[in-house]
């Protein structure tokens, strides 16, 4: 039965961004469409009625998830009941595999509502066993990278690839962008992440990096990227009282305004590469989560830019290697040598037009 209802589940800022754009596209094709589920402020702005605040879902790491297990178990039950009550035409799961694959499994047992998965779990990096769940519970998988489509095909599952949505977002952004000119020798973008655990680990590190850099050069301007869920004060958390600005808009504004970016591993590293901005990738997590990750990860790199290229294109400073001294020295080298990074291969791999139009059509039909 056609209900014109679509149920979305996104668990973090990047999923909220991509989900909002798909909802926007679906509305253009179907004026009667309504949207339920779990999402953030961007999806809500486009018309999603969210069951719970996305902030509660932004938990990262094995140990951190374990501590919040009772919340996630209750939420899973509530979501399944909500889906059964509303009977949407499709359930669209966006990334966030730890929770979303459990939803797909639970829903399969009680309903025949088809599940579309947008942004594949990184099975090629770890937890390949999840492929069985996808084969049995997901009607359609839409991936972001060309190698993922081939990866699935080699394992007898058809996935759909149309390109990466950030390339299309960037094209639209460039039409309205005007560069800021700061009274400084060098502009550095600071991207500590969006989740509470990331901020707790990264902000003290970034504060030390700023202190190290300011000892060498007083005329640096810092752009601090704040997400909707970020609630830290740059003065207390980063020691910034002057020569800084806050960027709450699309990350591309900060990337195009800065000469170099310090970026927490995640979607922002791709945004940085698409912007052709030199960067250092940093990542710190709890030691328990890190030790477990070391045991199960199948890839040499954590940054998707390096993973895509199968070689080190950008420098990674991870866990005990993420020291303020090492990172500040690396940035100083860029400042002094006016270095660049060649992202041409990355952008070539990502680019394909009309991702939203094709994705939304795959969801609707």
N, C-alpha and C positions, 0 to 999 in steps of 0.2 A: 504493500500500500504506500502511495506517495504522500509523505507528510511534510516535505520541504523543511524538515528539521535536520540539522547537522550537529553532531556532538564532537567537540574538539577537546583534546587534553595536551596542554603544554606545561612544563614544569620549571622553566627558567627564562631569563630575559631574551636569549636568542630565539627560543621557541615562540615566545610571545610576539616578537618582531615578525617572524616568518608566518605565524598563524594569522596575524592581523592583515597581512597583505593577501593571503589566500581568501580570507573572509571578504575582503574588499572586492576581489575578483568575482567571487561567487555571487555577491549581491548584484553586480553589474549584469550577470547572466540570468539570475533568478530573483526577481524583486520580492517574491513571496518567502524567500529563505529566512529561517530563523536559526539562531546559534546558541547552543548550551554547552556546558562542560566545565573545564578548569583552564583558566588562562589568566594573563596579566592585564595591566592597564591599557596596553595598545589594542589587545583583542576586545576588551570591554568597550573601548571607544568605538570600535567598528560594529558593536551590537551583541557581543557575547555576554550571556548571563552566566557568571562564574559561580560554581558551587562553593568554592573556598578561595581565600587569598593565595596567590601564587608564591608570596613570600614564605609561606610555611613549607613549601615544597623544595625550596632552594637549598637542599642539603647535599653535601659532597663528601665522598670518602666512605670506605667500608665501616669504619668504627662509628662515624657520625650517623650513618643510616641506622646502624644497629641501636644506637641510643634513642632514636626516634621511631623505632619499629611499631610500637602500639598505635601511634598516629597514622602511619601508612597503612596498617592493617584495617583500621576503622575507615580510612578514606577510601580504600579499595572497595569495601563493602558498600559504602554510601554511593560511590560512583556507579557501581553495577546496578544498584536499586534505582538510581536516578535515570540510568539508560533504559532499564526495563519499563519504568513508569512513563517515560516520554516517547519511547519507540522512534528514535531518529532513523532516517534513511541510511545514513552511514556514520561510523565512528572514525574520526581522523586522529590518529596518535602522532604527536610531533616529538621526535627525538626522545629523550628522557627514558631510556630503556629499562632501567631497574624497576620502575613503577609501571610503565606502559605495557610491557610484555606480560606482566602479571594480570593486567586488565584484559588483554587480548585472550589469555588462557581462560580466565574466569568467565568472560563473556561467551566464549565458544561453547562452554558447558550448558549455558542456559538460554542461548538465543542464536538466531541465524542472521542477525544484523551484520552486514559486511564491515570489515575493518580495513581501512587504508592507513598505511604507515608512511609518514613523510619524514625524511632524514633518518637513514638507517643507523641502527646501533653499529658500533665499530667492531664487527665480528672478525674482521681481518687483523685486528690488533689484539683482541682477547675475547674469551667466552664464545668461541665458535659453536659450542653446544646449543646456543640460543637459536641456531638455524632451524632446528627441529620445531621449535615453538612458532617461528615465523612461517614455516612451510605449512603447518597444520592450522594456524589461527589467523594469519594475515592474508586477506584476499588480494591486496595489491601493495607492493613496496615501491616507493619513489625515492631514488637515491640522489645525492648531491655531486658525486664524483664519478667520472667515467670508469675508473678501475673497479668501482663497486659493482657496476652493472655486469662487468666481465667476471668478477669474483663470484657473484650469485649464479651466473650462467654456467660456470664450471661445476657448480654444485646442484645443477638441475632445478633452478628456480628462476623465473623470469622477473627481473626488476626493471623499472622504468627510469630513464635518465634524460633530463631536458637541459641540464646546465645548473649553475649555482645562482640562487636568487640574489646574492650580494652584487653580482656583476650588473644585473638589471637595475638594482637600487642605486648603484654608483652612477650609472649612466644618467638616471633621473636627477640625482643629486648635483652633478656637474653643471646642469643647465641653470641652476639657481645659486650656485656657490660664488661667493666673493671673498677673497683671501684677507685675513686680518694681518695687519702689520704692527708687530710689537716692537717697542724701543729696547732691543736687546741684541746681543751678538749671536745668540743661538736659542732655539725654542725646542723644548722637550715635552713630549706628551706622556702622561702617566696613566696607565690603564691597569689598576690593581685587581679588577674583576668585579663581579656583581653579587656573588654569594657571600654570606656572613663569614663562613670559614675561610674563604679566599682573602677577604679583607683583613681578618684577624691575623693571618700569616704574612700577608704582603705589605700592609701599611707600615709596620715597624721597619721592614727591609727598605721600602721606598724612602722612608724618612732618613735612614742612614745614607742612602745613595745621594739624596739631595744635599745632605751635609757635606759629603765627600766632594761632590761636584762644585759646590759653592766655595769651598776652600781654594779651588783652582781658578774659578771664573765667577765673578759676581754678576755678570751681565747675562744670566740665563733666565729666560722666561719659561714657566712651567704651566702646561695646560692639564688640568685634572679632570678626567672623565668620570662623571657621576651618573649612575643609573637611577631609574625610578625608585629602586629598592635601597639605594645607598643612603646611609644616614650619618656618615662621619663628617667631622669638621676638619678641613685641610690645615687649619692653624694648629690644632692640638694633635691631630693624627699624623701630619706630615711636617710640621714645623714651618709651614709657609705663612708668612705675614705680609709679604710684598712680592712683586714680580711673578704673580700667578693669576690664572683665570680659571673659571669653572666652565665646563662644557656639559650641558645636559641634553643637547640635541643628538641627532644621529652621529655616531662615532666618526664618520667621514669628515665632519667639520674639524675635529681635533687633529685627525691624521693629516689632512691637507694643510693645516696651519702650522704644523710642527716640522722640525728638521730631522728629528729622531724620536722614536717611541720606545718606552719600556712597557712591555705588554704581557699580562698574565695569559698563559696558554689557554686557547679556546677560540671561539668565533672571531674575536678581535684580531687575531693574528692574520686571518684571511682578509679582513677589512683593511688591515695595514698593508698587506701585499698588493691588494687591488689598487690601493692609493699610491703605490710605489714609494712608500716611506721606509727608510732604514729602521730596523728595530732589533732589540734584544728580547728574547722570550724568557720569562721567568716563571717558576712554579715551585711553591712549597705547600705541603700538606702535613697531616699528622704522621708521626713515624710509623705507627701501626698500618695506616692506609698505604704509606709509601712502600713498606716492606712487602705487603701483600701484592701491590701493583707490580713490583719488581719480579715477583714470582710468576705472574700470569701474563705480563705484557709480551707480545711477539714482535714488537717493532723497536728499532734502535732510537727512535725520536719520539718526542711528545708533541711537537708542533706539526700541525697538518701541512704547513708550507714545506717542511723538510720531508714529511711522509709522502706527499704528492710527488716531489722531485726525486725521491729515493737517494738523496744526498743532503749534506748540511748546507743549506742556502742561508739560513739565519742562525745566529749563535744562541744556544740554549743554556740557561743557568738554572739548574734544577736541584732542589732539596739542599744537601750540604755544600753543593757547588754554587749555590745562590748567595754569594757573599757581597756585601755592599762595595768592598774594595775592588773585587774582580769586575763587577758590573760597571762601576764608575770609571775604572781604568779603560774598559772597553769603549764606553761612551766617549770618554776624553779623546781616545784615538780617532774616533769618527769626527769629533769637533775639530781636532788639529789637522786631520788629513782630508776633511770634507769628503768622506767616503760615501759610496752608494752600494746598493744591493740590486742585482739583476733578478727581477721577478717575472720576466717575459714568459718563461716556460710555465710558471704557476698560473698566470692569467690566461694563457692560451688553453691550458687544461680545463679551466673553470668556465670559460665563456661560451654561452649559448643563449640565444635570445628567447624572450617570451616565456620564461619559466612559470610565472604565475598563471598565465592564460592556459598553458598546457596542463599544469598541475591541477588547477581548478576544474578543467574539463574532465580530467581523469577521475576526479572525486565525484563530480555530478553524474556522469553517465553510468 
